[in-house]
Amino acid sequence: MPWSIQSFGGRDVTFLFAWGLLNTDPLSVTTIYRFLFVYTRGLPEYILAWPLSVVAYGLALASAVAGWLGSREDPRVTAGLLVVAAALQARLAWGFSVQPTRTAWPLGTVALLAAAWWCYWPALGGGDDDRE
């Protein structure tokens, strides 16, 4: 699932994933590495929210895997990192959407917040708890 979808005047669509971009006009793929180290000169700062969100997501994933493998996860850390990644994706989408003829749909924001809520809300004391 793409983290974000950007449309440019209704004719060009870019799908933004954690690993890179898929552009429809012309059909092309740009990895996040090439984007960061080849194409970033002169781009607006809000675009840097993308790699930062990937880092936050990667850290959340590492925290979840550490918890699964060795019962060493702090759910507050994992949930917090998912929320940070979601906020950064929202920042990226907002930066695109305020420009004329551009629209962005922050699918990653919705998915990351849903994962934080679904997986970690009960562990953080939200909702009903049968332990009392």
C-alpha positions in Angstrom: 0.0 0.0 0.0 1.4 3.4 -0.8 2.0 5.8 2.1 0.7 8.7 0.1 -0.7 9.4 -3.4 -0.1 12.8 -5.0 -1.8 14.0 -8.1 -0.6 16.9 -10.2 -3.5 18.6 -12.0 -5.3 15.3 -12.5 -2.9 14.1 -15.2 0.1 12.8 -13.3 0.0 10.6 -10.2 2.8 9.7 -7.9 2.6 6.8 -5.5 4.9 7.3 -2.5 6.1 4.2 -0.7 8.6 3.7 2.1 11.1 2.4 -0.4 10.6 5.0 -3.2 8.3 6.7 -5.7 6.3 5.3 -8.6 5.4 8.0 -11.1 2.8 7.5 -13.8 3.8 10.2 -16.3 6.3 9.1 -17.5 6.2 5.7 -15.9 9.2 5.6 -13.6 10.5 4.4 -10.3 12.8 6.4 -8.0 14.3 4.8 -4.9 14.4 6.7 -1.7 18.2 6.6 -1.8 18.3 8.2 -5.2 15.7 10.7 -4.2 17.7 11.8 -1.1 21.2 11.8 -2.6 20.6 12.7 -6.2 17.3 14.7 -6.6 17.0 16.7 -3.4 18.8 19.9 -4.4 16.3 22.8 -4.3 13.3 20.8 -3.1 11.0 22.2 -0.3 11.7 21.2 3.3 8.3 19.5 3.8 9.5 16.7 1.5 12.1 15.7 4.1 9.1 14.5 6.2 9.1 11.4 4.0 12.5 10.0 4.9 12.0 11.0 8.5 8.7 9.1 8.6 10.5 6.0 7.1 13.0 6.2 9.9 10.3 6.5 12.6 8.4 3.6 11.0 11.6 1.5 10.9 12.3 2.2 14.6 8.7 1.2 15.5 9.0 -2.0 13.5 12.3 -2.8 15.2 10.7 -2.1 18.6 7.8 -4.4 17.8 10.0 -7.2 16.5 12.2 -6.9 19.6 9.1 -7.3 21.7 7.9 -10.2 19.7 11.2 -12.0 19.9 12.2 -11.3 23.4 9.4 -9.6 25.3 11.4 -6.4 25.6 9.0 -4.0 23.9 7.8 -0.8 25.6 4.4 -0.3 23.9 4.6 3.5 24.6 7.7 3.7 22.4 6.3 1.7 19.6 3.0 3.5 19.6 4.7 6.9 19.8 7.0 6.1 16.9 3.9 5.1 14.8 2.2 8.3 15.7 5.3 10.3 14.8 5.5 8.6 11.4 1.8 9.3 10.8 2.3 13.0 11.7 5.2 13.3 9.3 3.3 11.7 6.5 0.4 14.2 7.2 3.0 17.0 7.0 4.2 15.7 3.6 0.6 15.5 2.3 -0.3 18.9 3.6 2.9 20.4 1.9 1.8 19.0 -1.4 -1.8 19.9 -1.1 -1.4 23.6 -0.4 0.1 24.1 -3.9 -2.1 24.9 -6.8 -3.4 22.0 -8.8 -1.9 19.4 -6.4 -3.7 17.0 -4.1 -2.3 14.5 -1.7 -4.0 11.6 0.1 -2.1 10.5 3.2 -3.0 6.8 3.3 0.0 6.1 5.4 -1.2 8.5 8.1 -4.5 6.6 8.4 -2.8 3.2 8.3 -0.1 4.1 10.9 -2.7 5.7 13.3 -4.9 2.7 12.9 -2.0 0.3 13.7 -1.1 2.3 16.8 -4.7 2.3 18.0 -5.5 -1.3 17.1 -2.2 -2.8 18.4 -1.2 -0.6 21.3 -4.3 1.3 22.7 -5.2 -1.6 25.0 -1.6 -2.0 26.2 -1.5 1.7 27.0 -4.5 1.5 29.3 -7.1 2.6 26.8 -10.4 0.8 26.4 -11.7 -2.1 28.6 -9.2 -4.2 30.5 -10.1 -7.5 32.1 -7.1 -7.5 34.5 -8.9 -5.4 37.1 
